[in-house]
Amino acid sequence: MKSIVKACTSAVLLALGMSQAQAAEVPAPLDAARAAAVQQIIEKAAPSLLAAYKDLHRNPELAFMEVRTANILATHLKSLGFEVKTGIGKTGVVGILRNGPGPVVMYRADMDANAVEEATGIDYASKVRVKRLDGIEVPVGHMCGHDAHVVWLMGVASAVTALKSSWSGTLVLVGQPAEETIQGAAAMVDDGLYTRHGVPVPDFLLALHTAPIPTGTLASVGGLRQAGTDQLDVTFRGVGVHGSTPQLGKDPVVMAASAIMQYQTIISRIVDPLETAVLTVGSVQAGADNNVIPESALLKLNLRFFSPAVREQMLGSIKAINDGIALSNGMPADKMPVITMKGGSGPLINDQETIDRLNRMFMTAARIGENALIKALPKVTGSEDAHMLVRDYKTTKIGYVLVGTAEPELFAAAQKRGLAVPFFNHNPAYRVDEAAIAFGAKIGTLATLEMLGRR
């Protein structure tokens, strides 16, 4: 029997790319009894978690407007005995549970929705429309699963509190605003997350995200995972005149149009072809009337990169193109285009040791089958800002895991049609399988307990 157990253990370690010596350096994964207790707690809480999810889904809120969501989360944490801090970075929420000596584990859930009109057809679909901070009215929908993230955090809070006698350390739960604009994590830190608000610096930072792969599957991969990003606005200034006499003005619309085309040469002719770089113009805004040349034109840009040098190359080239166009159109030096930097984040890099440790637990205590645990994936040009919560603390180890939330039948049907997934994040049809609410809460709880100390 011992030889069989040893052989099975070696097989698991081999699948994770670990030697026996490496495995000895980290604690044994959670035992089956603890995992069974988590399963029992989450199953009991599942109806209330699903009800909370549907409520949040019906009532989505945009970046830095998550007042209702934050209040729901704060109320839940307070009811469980967490020390709760609110209004961090405008709408951020933090719950702290100190439970003796041990590691500090931070678990983050982002709270904001998208300016996307939902088209799922579910009976609790969002019909919300709001005015954004810029005054433009837009539809609002949770088309990236952040409502599920919040409810998973609520489930983690309930389960870990119920199992308080079995772990040691400090748990920090974060409801983060404005992930979609890549501003929320930085806003919380800039607002004194670790100083004025006294939140303990974490040894580990964990975060889960929905993914349109089948419910019950996980993608847990170490190393470089997601691209860095910048959000920036470019405002071309001109001289507004009647549309019938363009020679009397300076047309910022033409300048902006020229810039849009020239920006493409940054990727095709300036950045090394062996590097990864994306430059997207997501919005063009200028004027209001057919027969008026406006005073200004606004372009909203998004950049993606893995190398800091490529980022600087893109930003420098954007400025050079902007200024060159303005000068060639006769604009004076004090009327050069204005670049406004908004949200930004560096590349997301998972700590390999932490991911290996989580994967051991997923395969043993959590009983995630070999075929349902994805341990190798290429990096992607999608971006996150969870890791910006610890941007100034290089010793914090990051574990960012994708959780499958697509109904298996929808996924299988999409595959039959030759599609990779049934829908993508930010698509009007994006939806979270109701069965994934309890599953994600269980995975979040097990991951958190794995990184906390044992009693």
N, C-alpha and C positions, 0 to 999 in steps of 0.2 A: 504493500500500500504506500509506504513512504517513497519508494522509487517512482510510483505512478504520480504522486503529488509533486515530487521534485521535477519530473519530466514536464508536467502540465505548467508548473511555475516557470520553468525555463522557456517553454513555448510562448507564454504570455509576455515574458520579458523580451524575448526575441522579436515578437510582433511590435513591441514598443521601442525597439532599438536600444535596449538597456542590458548591461551585463549584471551578473550577480553582485559584483562589487559595487556597482553604481546603485543598485536597488537597496543595498544595505545602508546607504547614506540618507535615505528618506524613510519616514515612518511607513509601517504597513498600512495598506488602504483600510478604509472603514470596514467593519465586520458586517456580516449578513444581518445580525440582530439589529444593529443601528439602522441599516438600510430598510429593514422591515418596519421599524418604528416610524421612520420618515414616511414610508408608503402609507401606513395606516393613518397617520396624522393628515397627510395631504388628501387622501381619499375622503376622510370625514369633512375636510374643509372645501372639497371640490365644488359643491353646489353654491356656496357663498362666494368662492373665487370666480366662478363662471358668471354669477349675477353681477359682481363688481366689474368684470371685464365687459359685459354687455353695456353696463351703465357708462363706463368710460368711452366705449366705442361710439355710443350715441352722442356723447358730449365731448368731442375732441377740442383741443386748444392749441394754438400756434405757439411758436417760440416766444418765451418771456411773457406769455399770456396764460400760463398753466395754473391759474389761481385756484380753480375748483379742484383740479387734479391734485395739486399740492396739498390742499386742505384735507381731502379724502385720505391721502397717504399719511399726513401728519397725525390726523385723528386716530388712524389705525395703529400707528407706532406708539402713540401716547397710551392707548388702551392696553398695550402689552408691557408697559413699564419702561420703554425707551426714554432716554433723555433726548428731547426733540428740539431742533433748531430750525427756524423757518426764515424765509426771505433772504437766503444767501444767494448772491448773484441775481437778485430780484425775486425769483420764484423758487429757488432751490430749497430742498428739504433734506435734513440729515437726522438720522436716529442713531444714538450711541447706546450700546449695552455692554457694560463692563462686568466681567465675570471672572475675576481673578487674574493671576499672571498668565502670560502666554502671548502668542502673536496677535497683531492687530490686522484684522481682515476687513477690507472695504469691499462692499458689493454695490454696484451701481445699476440703476435703471433710468433710462431717459424717458421723459414725459411728453414731449411735444409731438404734434401731428403735422400733416402736410397740407399745403394749399392745393389739394387735389379733390375733385368731385368724385365721390364713391359711386361705383357701378357694380357692386357685388350682388345686389338683389336680396340680401339677407334682411330679415324682418327688423333688425336693430341697426340697420345702416344709418350712417350720419346724413343729416339733411342741413347741417349747420353752415351758415355763411356769416362771415365777420369782416369788419374793417381791420386791415393790418395796421401796423404802426405807421406805415407810409400813407395811410388813408385810402388805399385801394381795397374794395370789397372782393373777397375771394371765397370759394367753397373751402371747407375744411374736412379732412378725413384722416383716420388713422390707417394710412396705406403703407406703413412700414413696421407695424406691430408694436409700437411703443406702449400702447395700452396693455398689451400682453406683458410687456416688460415690467410695468408698474404692478400688475397683479401678481406676477411671479415674485417680485420683491415682497409684496404683502404676505404671500404664502411662505417665503423664506423666514420672514419675521415671526410668523405664528409658529412654524415648526421648530425653529432654532430656540425660541423662547420655551416651548414645551419640553425641549430636551436639554434645558439649561444645566441640569445636574451631570450631564455626560461630557461637557466640553469646558475648556478654560481659555481665557483670552479676552479680547475686546472686539466686538462686532460693530462696524460702522456701515449703516445702510444709507445710500445716497439716492434721492430723487432729483435727477439733474434736468434742468431746463435746456432748451435751445440746442439740441444735438443737430437738428436738421440744418441749422445755419452755422454750425461749427463754432459756436460762441459760448455755449452754456458752461462747459467745464472750466474754461479760462475765466469766465465771469465769476464763478464761485471762488476760484483761487484768488483772483484779484480783489474780491470782496473780503479777503481775510479768512478763508476757510480754516487754515491751520493756525492763524494768529489771533485775530479778533474774535473768531467764533470758537477757538480752542478745540477743534477736531483733531484727534490724534493722527499722526502720520502713519499710513498703513505699511505693513510688511508685504502684504499681498493685495492686489486689486483684481477683483473678478467682475466680469460682465457677460451677460448672455444677449444674443440677438436672434430674432426670428429669421428663418430662411425657408424659401419655398421648396424644400425637400421633404420627404414623407415624415409625418409625425412619428416619433420614436427613434429617429436618427439624429446623430450629432456630427458636427465637423469640428474637431479639436486638434489644431495643428500649431506647432511651434514656429518661432522665427518671424521673419518679415511677412506680415499678412495683408496690410492695407496701405494705400498711398497716403502721403501727406497732401494737404489741400489748402488753397487760399480762395477766399471770396473777395472780390474787389469790384468797385464801380469806377468807370471812366466817364468823366463829364467833358464833352467837347463844347467849348464856348464859341459863339459866333456873333454876328450882328443881324438882328431880326429886321426884316422889311416885308413889304407887300410881295406876294408871290409873283406878281407881274413884272417886278423890277429887281431880279436877282443880282444884277450888276451893282446895285447900291448896297448890298449886304455881304455877309460872310456866312455861308450856309453850313451849320454844324451837322445837318443830316448827311450831306455829301461827305463831310469829313469822317463821320462815324461809319458810313458805309464803306469808305475806302479802308478804314482801320480794320473793319471786320475781315476783309479779304486779305489784307497784309498780315494780320495776326497768324493766318494759316501758314505763312512762310517760316514762322518761328519754329513750328514743329517739323516742317518738311525740309527746311534749308539752314537752320541755325543749330538746333539741338542735334547732338550725335544720334544717328539712326539706331545705335545699339542701346540708347537710353530710352526709358519710358517717360513720356510727357503727354499730357492732354490739356488743351485749351478750348474751353467752350464759352461761346457768347450766348447766355441764356435769355437775355431780354434786351430789347431795343425800345427806348422810350423818347419820343420827341414830338413837340407841337400838339395842336388840337384841331386846327382848321386846314381845309384844303388849300387856301390861298394865302397862307402866312408862312414865311420862313422864320422859324423860331430862334430864340436867343441861345438855346442849348440843346444838346442831345446826350442822352444817358445810355451807356452800355453796361450791362452786368455780366462780369466774367467769372469763370471758375477754372482753377488750375489744379492739376494732379501731377504728382511727382514722387519719386522714391529717393532722389539725391538732392541734398541741399544746394549743390552747385547748379543743378538743372533748374531748381526754383529761382535762384538768383539770375540765371540766364534768361528765363522767361520774363521775369519782372523787369529786368533791364531792357530787354528788347521791346516790351510793351511801351515803356516810357519813350524809347528812341523813336518808335513808329508814331506814337501820338504827337510828339513834339515836331517830328519831321513833317507830318501832314498839316499841322497847324501853321507852321512856318511857311510851307508852300502855298497855303491859302491866305497868306498875308496877315496872320494874327500877330499882334505884338507880344513881346516877352512876358508881359504881365497878364496875358490872356491864354497862356498855354493850358492844355488839358489838365484836369485835376484827377489824380488817382486817390481813391478812398479805400484803404484796406479795412476789411470787415473781419469776419471770422476766419480762423486759420488753425491748422493742426499739422504736426509732423507725422511721419509714417507710424503705423501701429506695429509694434514688435512684441510678440508673445515670448515670454520666458520659457525656454525649452524644458528646463527642469520642472517647472510648475505644470506645464502641459503634460509631460510624461507622468507626473504624479496623479493628475486628474484622470488621465486615460487609464492608468492602472485601476483606479477606483471605479471608473465607468464600466470597465470590463469585468470587475469582480463584484463589489458590493452592489453597484447599480444594475449589473447584469445586462449591460448593453452589448448585444452580440457583435461579433467581429465584423459582420457585414453591415451593421448599423452604425459603426464608429468609423468615421472618415478621418484618417490620420495623415493624409497627404493631399494637398491642394496647391495649385499655383497661387501666387500673390495676385491681388486684384486692385484695380484703380478706384474702387469704392473707398470711402474714407469714414473715419470715426473721430470722436474727440474724448472718449472715455479716459484714455491714457494721459490727456492733458490735466486731469485731476492730480496727477503726480509728476507733472512736467519738471518740477524742481527737485525731485527725489529719485535719483538714478538707481538707488538700491531696492526700490519697491519692485516686486516681481508681478508681472501682468499675465493674467489668464483670461483670454477672450474666446468664447465658445459660441458657435452657431448651433441653434436648436431647430430641428425640422418641425415645421408647423403647417405643412400642406396636407390636406386630406389625401391619404394614400390612393384613393380611387381617382381623384383629380390628377395626381401625379402620374399614375399609370396611363390614364387616357392621354395626357400630354405627350408622354413618351411614345405612345403608339402613333401619334400624329407627327412624330419626328422632332418634337420640341424638347428642349433640355428641362424646362420646368413649366408648370401651368400658368405662372404669372411671375413678374418681377416686382421687387420693392418699388414703391412710388407709382405703380400702375393702378388705375381706377378699379381694377378687378382683384387687387391683392386682398387676400383674406387669410385669417388664422383659423385653423381647425379647432373647434371647441374642445376636442379631446387633448389638444396641446396645452391647454391652460394648466391642467393638473400635472401633465408631464413636465413642462418647463419649471413649475414650482418645485417639483421633486428634484430635478437636476440641479437647480439653483441651490436648494437646501443641502443636497449631498456634497456639492462642490464647496460650499461654505464650511460645512462641518469637517470636510477633508483638510482644509487649510488651518482651521482652529486647533488649539491644543486639546489633548485627550485627558479624561479623568478615569 
